[in-house]
């Protein structure tokens, strides 16, 4: 394309309107290559290419000053793209937050006064989210010594990623509203108190060694992972964990007859405790898994139930 083109031909080639081409010329963005004898603007191949670039950059949100500096070689395409990528990502984050808030308002059929609360929950900073979760855990475990089970309980804590999906934001809003509820906090505190009180009493009477605690936490963690992965309770892996669990129980109870220990474990019915756990914390676990991007927990198969079934399968 060595010949000069009329402004009308340039408009057809670039997809820009004639008025837009004139505007970019008047603003000093892309000047015409020359004028006809009648005073009409003409453009050469370089001008057409520049106008096509201008159109693309404008579609991507670039401002006139940025485009002017780019064409004057004051900035590079990479500089411009980097700046606009950061802007687009911020806008996407804001849109995801807005969508999550609107979804929550629709889902909860929120009243006007609740909309601001939902928006605050969605817009929390990392520190504020961490503080809310920490306050929840501090309250529901008050008076209990769970230091040995920190690693086992860690997956129960939500960690919203830096760039969450809409689904993760939705889950966070619901979970944040849940852990703020005084009734839920009180129910979880009572549940943990009843669950761990007996263990605490036994611990005072016959303190477990550091090795025994580490073994217990490791077995429970592996059992939880196995149950959530759907590992059969009569599989080789299940038999290995069940055997370790029986041996640990025998060691802690001073019992030498492993068959009797296995019978006692198999005879115990964990279902009432499990049902209460699922009814109280099932939704919490599901939301936490969504927020953390981990597999959804298996409905009625936490570590204790899976281990009980695995031990029963040994006999």
N, C-alpha and C positions, 0 to 999 in steps of 0.2 A: 504494500500500500504506500507508493511514493507520491501519489497525487494528493492534492488537498481536497477535503470533503466539505460540503456545505453543512451548516448546523443541522439541517433537517436530516441529511444522511447520517451524521454522527448520532443523532437522537435515535434513529432506527437501529443502528449498530450497537449502541450501549444500553438501550432501554430507558434512557433518561429522557425527560421531557425537554423541549426546546427552552422553556423558561428556566428549568433547573440548570442547563448548560450555561445559559446567560448569567444566571446567579453566581455559579462557580467562577465564571470569568470576572464578573464585577467584584467578587470577594477576593480576587487574586489567588484563587486556588489553582485553576487551570486556564491559562491565557490562550487565546486562539493563536494559531501559527501566523495568521495574516488576515487581510481583508480583500474582498473583491473590489473591482473598480466602482461598484455601486455602494460599497461600504458594508457588505455583509461579512460576517465572521466565517473563517475557514479554519479547519483543523487538519493536522498531519497525523501520521501513524502514532507518533509519540503522544500527541494530545489525546487521541482516542484511547490509547492504553491507560493514560493517566485518569481519564474520566471513568473508565471501567473500574479502575482501582478505587476511585473515590466512591462510586456507587456501592461497591462491596464493603468498604470500610463504614460507610454510613449505615448500611444494613446491619452491620455488627455493632453499631452504637457509637462510633467514633465521632468526636466533635470537629468542627471546622478548624480550630486552632491546632488540634493534634494532626489533622490531615495536612494542613499547611506546613507544619514543622517536618512531617515525614517526607513530603515532596521536596522540601528544601534540604533534605539530608541532615536535619538537626536531631532526629531520632530514627531508630531502625524499626522495621516491621516487628521484630521480636519485642522491642520495648513497648510498642503500642499494644501488641497482642497480650503481653504479660499483664499490663495494667488493666486491660479490658477483661481478661480472664478472671482476675481477682474480683473485679466489679460484678461480673456475671455470677461467680460463685457465691458472693455475698447476697446477691439478689435471689439466687436459688434457695439459699438457706432461709432467707426471710419468707419466701413463698411457701416453703415446706412448713415453716412454723405457722404461717397464716392458715394453711390448709388443715394442719393438725388441730388448730384452735377451732376452726369452723366445723370440722368433723365432730369434735368433742361436744360442741354446742348443740349440733343436730342430734347426736347420739343420746346426750343426756337431757335433751329438751330443756336446756338451761334457761333460767330466767335472766332478765337484764343484769341483775346484780352479780350473777355468777360468771358472766362473760369476761370481766376484768380478771377474775381469779384464774380462770382457765388460761387466759393469755399470759399471766405472770408465771404460771407453772411451765408453760411451753417455752418462755423466754428466759428462764433461769440461767445464770452463769454456771460454769462447772463447779465453782466453789459453793454456790448456793445449793446446787443439787446434792453435792457431797455432804453438806451440812444437814440437809433435810434427812437424808438416808442415815447419817451418823446419829442424829437425834432420835430417830425411830429405833435403831438398834440399841442405843444406850438405854432407852426407856424400857424396851421389851426384855432386855437381859439384865436389868438392875438386880443386884444381889446374887447373881449367878457367876460362877467362875468357869468361863468357857474358853479360857486361853488356849487350852490344849486342842480345841476343835476349830481354831481360827481357819486353818487351811481347808477343813471340811466344809465350813459354812461360807467360805468366800464366794462360791458361785451363787449364793443367795442374794448377793448385793448387786444392784443394777449399776451399769457403767455405760452411760449414753456416749456413743462415739462422737468424734469431732464433727463428722459429716453424716448425721443420721438420716435414714430414710424416713419417708412419711409414716410408714408403719411403726418404726421405732419411736418417733415423736408421739404418735397416737398412744402407744403403749406407755410411754413415760408420763403423759398427762394423766392417764387412768391410774397408774401406780402411785404417782405423787399425790393424787387426791386420796387414794386409799391409805397411804401411810400417814397422812395428816389427820385421818379420822380417829378421834379419841376412842370410840368404841372398838375399832379394829385393833388399835394399839393395846388396849386393856385385854382383849381376848387373846392376842398373841403372847402378851406377858404372862397371863395365867397358864397358857398352854406350855410355854417354855419352863415355867416354874414347876408345873406338875411333871413334865418330861424329865427334867434334869435334877429335880430335888432328890429323888431316890439315888441317883448316881452320885450326887454330892455327899449324901449320908454314907454310902458305901466307901467313898473315897476317904472320908475322915476316919472310918474304922479300919480300913485296910488300904492305905495309899498305893496306887499303881505306880510301878516304876516308869521311868522315862521311856524305856524300851517298849513296855506294854502299851503305854498311851500312843506312842508312835505307830505301833502295830495296829491298834484299834482304828486310829484315824486312817491309816493306809487301806485297811480292809474295807472300811465303810466307803471311802472315796472310790475304790475300785468296784465295789458292789453297786454303788450309785451309777457309775459310768456304764457298767454292764447292764443294769436294769434299763437305763435310758436307751442303750443301744439294742435292746431286745435280745440279749444273749440268753439262750435257753437255760433253765435252772438245772438241767441234767447234763449240761455240756462239760467238757473237760475243764474249761476255765472255772465254771461254777463249782465243780467238785473240789478244785484246788482252793478256792476262796472259802468254801464251806468247811473244809478240813482245817484250814488255818483259824477260822472263827471258833470252831469247836475246841481246838487246842488252846486258844487264848482264853476261852471261857473256863476251861478246866484248870488252867494255870492260875487264873484270878480267883477261882473258887477253891483251890487246893484239892481238887478232885482228880484221882488217878484213873478212874474208869471212864474212858472216852466214850464208850457205848452209852453209858448212863447219861453223860452230859449231852450227847447227841439226841437222846430220847427226850430229855427235858426241854431242849431248845425246840425240837420238832413239835412237842406237845403244847408249847406256848402259842397262843393265838394273838398275833399282832394286829388282826384286822380292825378291832375297835379303835386302837390308837391310830392306825393308818387312815381309817375313814375320817377321824376327827382332823387329822393333819391335812388331808386332801380338801375337806370341806372348808377349813379355815385358811389354808395357805396355797391351795391349788392354783387359784387365779394369780396370786402373787408370783408363784414360780413360773407360770406361763408368761406373764408380762415381763419378768426379769429375763427369761430366755430370749424373748423377742428383742428386748433392749440390748442385751449382750451379744446377740447374733449367734446364740448357741442352740443346739437341738431342743425341741420342746420336751419337757419331762413326760415320762410314761405315766398315765393316769393313776393307777393304783399299785405302782411298783417302785416305791422308794427303796433305799438300801436295806432297811430292816426287813421288809416283806420279801424282797428278793433273796436275801440271805436265809431267812426262815425256810423258804421253799427249797433253796439249794441244800440246806442241811437235811430237810425231810427227804429229799431225793437220794441222800447217801444211803439210807437204810433200805 
